[in-house]
Amino acid sequence: MRRQFGETRSVIERRHALISPDSHEVTPMPGWPGARIVVVISPQMGAQFSQFFAGMPEGAIARAPAQGVERFVFVLEGAVSLQTDGRTERLEAEAYALVPAGMAHEIKAETAARLVVLEKRFVPLAGAAHPELVVGQVNAQPKRAMSEDGLLGVRKLIPVDERFDCEVNVMEFQPGGSLPYVETHFVEHGLLMLGGGGVYRLDDAWYPVAEGDVIWMGPYCPQWFGALGATPSRYLIYKNWNRDPLPG
């Protein structure tokens, strides 16, 4: 629908941003020929990672990112194959992969597909082995309770291991569920609402959020979410993790 008077729910602030689908802008991107790319989080807004949607027509092929960059891919619609040296994995809706920095790979759209992709420069840890390829499916991961009332659970998509410098989870809220407290910390987040809706507190602002909304939360941005409505709410959330905040 055309917005007659410049309305949008998107908001960009110093330490947070809400990007709603009504303000998406399609752009080409090297390494993704033929794909419809919508960049929603990037260093230009203050983030230390990028997050984008990739709409791939059937047969399209995406190439690996720059040297030193790790990539997390989550399939929203359709099916793709992830091809690495001697290994091919088929990824359908709600399947994902973390491809370590330096691993040559291709992503081929087996059908028309829509992905959300996160990329960041990998931070190695002295004495730790380099991460391996991680491939999985959301519902195959155990759901762990995160609140005493049983209304909030988390599925961890990446192994909890010192080799990995980030964490990606799916948070699942039953109606009326919420984060147990307002979080304030040095890590940053990239979030995509997968379903349902509610209200998100970012700094001193409160935003209604729904499926398809993207949120960037910078370091030390106070943050809290409460689910509203009659159906569960779910979101995919990234954070840099497992590293000393003081650069080496």
Secondary structure, 3 states (H helix, E strand, C coil): CCCCCCCCCCEECCCEEEECHHHCCCECCCCCCCCEEEEEECHHHCCCCEEEEEEECCCCEEECCCCCEEEEEEEEECEEEEEECCEEEEEECCEEEEECCCCCCEEEECCCEEEEEEEEECCCCCCCCCCCCEEEEHHHCCCEECCCCCCEEEEECCCCCCCCCEEEEEEEECCCCECCCCECCCCCEEEEEEECEEEEEECCEEEEEECCCEEEECCCCCEEEEEECCCCEEEEEEEECCCCCCCC
